[in-house]
Amino acid sequence: MKSWKPISFASPSRRPTEISRLERCCVAVVLALVLVGGASITTYAKDASLTAVVLFDGPQGAAYVQITEAALNGKIEVRSCDGVSRLDKNTYNGLPRASLAGASSLQRGADGVLTLTANGKSVCVVPSNLKFERSVELTPAAAAEQAMIRGTPVSSSPRDAMIPEFKPGVQLVFMAAPDAELADLLRA
């Protein structure tokens, strides 16, 4: 009986470390696709930047600061707290997330609670990145105390170029692009 030899598809003259021209072309094409995909993700992330007018009471009365790259605690999302009167860490982690992108405004009411308005509907929200270090439970108003507005100022009312603390009465109005005329109108 004849003994069978295994069939080898590798070229006997080629070492395993050698790469053919076709293989190099395939690697180059895959690398190019990865770079283009990465660039489009970066472009999408850049498009997700928010512009807002921060309205507040300054030393001379009604004031505004217009900011780009607007964020709350470094995020462009908050958590909905409708129907929740007290938050512990587990309750907080279970709250649904809501994006600031597409919202029309975010304001801190006289009671200290944050309200997000989107599509004509207002909901109670708390900021992302809450710390539960000292308190076992927080109210939505106490959670709002940890909210910090971040962004790059592009224009402001006279003598009010700093982003204010997010105290009761402060409001963010989101817009598509910086608009000093609209910011002045909103301030009035």
C-alpha positions in Angstrom: 0.0 0.0 0.0 1.2 3.5 -0.8 1.7 6.0 2.0 0.2 9.4 1.6 2.1 12.6 2.1 0.3 15.7 3.5 -0.2 18.4 0.9 1.5 21.7 1.7 0.2 24.9 0.1 3.1 27.0 1.2 5.8 27.6 -1.3 8.9 25.5 -0.4 11.2 28.4 -1.3 9.5 31.0 0.8 10.4 31.5 4.4 7.5 32.1 6.9 8.8 35.6 7.7 8.7 36.9 4.1 5.7 38.9 3.0 4.5 38.9 -0.6 3.7 42.1 -2.5 0.0 41.1 -2.4 0.1 40.7 1.3 1.7 44.1 1.7 -1.0 45.7 -0.5 -3.7 44.1 1.6 -2.1 45.4 4.8 -1.8 48.9 3.4 -5.5 48.9 2.3 -6.6 47.7 5.8 -4.5 50.3 7.5 -5.9 53.1 5.2 -9.4 52.0 6.0 -8.7 52.0 9.8 -7.2 55.5 9.5 -10.2 56.9 7.5 -12.5 55.3 10.0 -10.6 56.8 12.9 -10.7 60.2 11.2 -14.5 60.0 10.7 -15.0 59.1 14.4 -12.9 62.2 15.4 -14.9 64.3 13.1 -18.2 63.0 14.6 -16.9 63.7 18.1 -16.0 67.2 17.0 -19.5 67.6 15.6 -21.0 66.6 18.9 -19.6 69.8 20.5 -22.3 71.9 22.1 -22.7 75.7 22.0 -24.7 77.4 24.8 -25.5 80.8 26.2 -25.1 80.8 30.0 -27.6 83.3 31.5 -27.1 84.5 35.1 -27.4 87.5 37.4 -24.0 89.3 37.4 -22.9 92.2 39.6 -24.5 94.8 37.1 -27.7 92.7 36.5 -28.7 90.2 33.8 -25.5 88.8 32.2 -24.5 86.1 29.8 -21.4 84.1 28.6 -21.6 82.3 25.3 -19.5 79.1 25.3 -18.5 76.4 22.9 -17.7 72.8 23.9 -20.3 73.2 26.6 -20.4 70.3 29.2 -21.7 69.7 32.7 -19.1 68.0 34.9 -17.1 67.2 31.7 -20.0 65.3 30.1 -22.6 66.2 27.5 -25.1 63.9 29.3 -27.1 64.0 32.5 -29.3 61.5 34.3 -33.1 61.8 34.5 -34.4 61.9 38.1 -38.1 62.3 37.5 -40.1 60.8 40.4 -36.9 60.3 42.5 -36.7 62.3 45.8 -33.6 60.7 47.2 -30.6 59.2 45.5 -28.1 56.6 46.8 -25.3 55.3 44.6 -27.3 52.3 43.4 -30.3 54.4 42.5 -28.1 56.9 40.7 -26.4 54.2 38.7 -29.8 52.9 37.5 -31.1 56.3 36.4 -31.6 56.7 32.6 -29.1 58.9 30.8 -30.2 61.9 28.7 -28.0 63.8 26.3 -27.6 67.6 26.3 -27.3 67.4 22.5 -30.7 68.2 21.1 -32.0 69.8 24.3 -33.1 73.4 24.2 -32.1 74.4 27.7 -30.9 73.3 31.1 -31.6 75.5 34.2 -31.3 75.4 37.9 -34.5 76.5 39.5 -35.0 78.5 42.7 -35.4 75.2 44.5 -31.9 74.1 43.4 -33.1 71.3 41.1 -31.8 71.0 37.5 -34.4 70.9 34.8 -33.6 69.8 31.2 -36.0 70.9 28.4 -36.0 68.9 25.2 -38.8 68.7 22.6 -41.0 71.0 24.7 -40.8 68.6 27.7 -39.1 69.4 30.9 -37.6 66.7 33.2 -35.7 66.7 36.5 -32.0 65.7 35.9 -28.9 65.3 38.0 -25.3 65.8 36.7 -23.1 62.9 35.6 -20.0 62.1 37.6 -21.7 62.5 41.0 -19.6 61.8 44.1 -21.3 60.0 47.1 -18.3 60.4 49.4 -19.8 61.8 52.5 -23.5 61.4 52.0 -25.2 58.1 51.7 -28.2 59.8 50.0 -28.6 63.0 48.1 -31.7 64.9 47.0 -31.8 66.1 43.4 -31.0 69.7 44.7 -28.0 68.5 46.7 -26.8 66.5 43.6 -27.1 69.7 41.6 -24.6 71.4 44.0 -21.9 69.2 42.3 -22.7 70.5 38.8 -20.0 72.5 37.1 -20.4 74.2 33.8 -17.4 73.8 31.5 -16.7 75.3 28.1 -14.7 77.8 26.1 -16.0 81.4 26.4 -16.4 83.1 23.0 -18.4 86.2 23.9 -20.1 87.7 26.9 -21.9 90.7 28.2 -19.6 93.5 29.3 -17.5 92.7 32.3 -18.9 89.1 32.6 -16.4 86.9 30.7 -16.1 84.2 33.3 -18.4 81.1 33.4 -20.4 81.4 36.6 -21.1 78.7 39.2 -24.2 76.7 38.5 -26.3 78.4 41.2 -30.1 78.6 41.4 -31.3 80.9 38.7 -28.6 80.1 36.2 -29.7 78.8 32.8 -28.0 77.3 29.7 -29.7 77.8 26.4 -28.3 75.5 23.7 -27.9 76.7 20.1 -26.4 75.5 16.8 -23.6 78.1 16.6 -22.3 81.1 18.5 -24.6 84.1 18.0 -23.9 87.3 20.0 -27.2 88.9 18.8 -29.3 86.1 20.1 -27.3 85.9 23.3 -28.0 89.7 23.9 -31.7 89.1 23.2 -31.8 86.1 25.6 -30.2 88.2 28.3 -32.8 90.9 28.0 
